[in-house]
Amino acid sequence: MLFAPLIGIKDFTNTDGRKFDVKYDGVSHIGYRMGWFFRKPKDSGFSFKLELGSRPGFKAAKDKYINPKNLYGMLTFGLYIPLKIKPVYDGE
């Protein structure tokens, strides 16, 4: 679960007269993130991580639960090499 106190953005008028209208009436301070992590074998090898969720931000429309602009996703694939592999690590 994520909590983020967001600062509201208000309409802005530039010094040259251009106006920027943000057009939003509220933000959601709550978000969530769920994920899965896999590493095989445990000592050294490949790692895989997947996270999906919804970030805090602009509220969704009244007939929807989630604002698509707030969706979050991460996919990571890597190689895990710990320092305890000899002869790199000379500790206990």
C-alpha positions in Angstrom: 0.0 0.0 0.0 1.3 3.4 -0.9 0.4 6.8 0.6 1.6 10.1 -1.0 0.4 13.5 0.1 0.2 15.3 -3.3 0.5 19.0 -3.8 -2.4 20.3 -5.9 -1.6 22.1 -9.1 -3.6 25.2 -9.9 -4.4 27.0 -13.1 -1.5 29.2 -14.2 -1.2 32.4 -16.2 2.2 33.1 -17.7 3.7 36.7 -17.8 3.1 36.8 -21.6 -0.7 36.2 -21.1 -0.8 32.5 -21.9 -3.1 30.5 -19.6 -2.7 26.9 -18.6 -5.8 25.2 -17.3 -5.1 22.0 -15.4 -8.8 20.9 -15.3 -8.9 18.5 -12.4 -10.8 18.5 -9.2 -9.1 16.0 -7.0 -6.3 13.6 -6.4 -6.1 10.1 -4.9 -3.5 9.8 -2.1 -3.7 6.0 -2.0 -2.0 3.5 -4.4 -0.9 -0.1 -4.3 1.8 -2.3 -5.8 1.9 -6.1 -5.9 4.8 -8.2 -7.2 6.6 -11.4 -7.6 10.4 -12.1 -7.3 12.1 -15.3 -8.4 15.8 -16.2 -8.2 17.3 -19.6 -9.2 19.6 -20.9 -7.9 19.8 -19.1 -4.6 23.6 -18.6 -4.5 24.1 -17.2 -8.0 22.1 -17.2 -11.2 19.2 -15.5 -12.9 16.6 -13.2 -11.2 13.2 -12.2 -12.4 10.9 -9.6 -10.9 7.4 -8.5 -11.9 5.4 -5.6 -10.2 2.0 -4.2 -11.1 -0.1 -1.6 -9.4 -1.6 1.9 -9.4 0.3 5.0 -8.3 -1.3 7.8 -6.2 -2.3 10.7 -8.5 -5.3 12.1 -10.3 -8.6 10.4 -9.4 -10.4 8.1 -11.8 -13.7 9.0 -13.4 -16.8 8.4 -11.4 -17.8 5.2 -13.3 -14.2 3.7 -13.1 -12.1 2.4 -10.2 -8.6 3.1 -11.6 -7.3 6.0 -13.7 -5.3 4.4 -16.6 -2.7 7.2 -16.3 -1.8 6.0 -12.8 -1.1 2.4 -13.7 2.3 1.1 -12.9 4.2 -1.9 -14.2 7.8 -3.1 -14.0 9.5 -6.2 -15.5 13.1 -7.0 -14.6 15.4 -9.8 -15.7 19.0 -10.0 -14.5 22.0 -11.9 -13.5 22.7 -12.3 -9.7 26.3 -12.6 -8.7 26.9 -12.4 -4.9 30.2 -11.4 -3.4 30.5 -14.7 -1.5 31.7 -16.6 -4.5 35.4 -17.5 -4.1 38.1 -16.3 -5.0 36.4 -12.9 -5.2 35.4 -12.9 -1.5 38.1 -13.8 1.1 35.9 -13.4 4.2 34.5 -16.1 6.4 
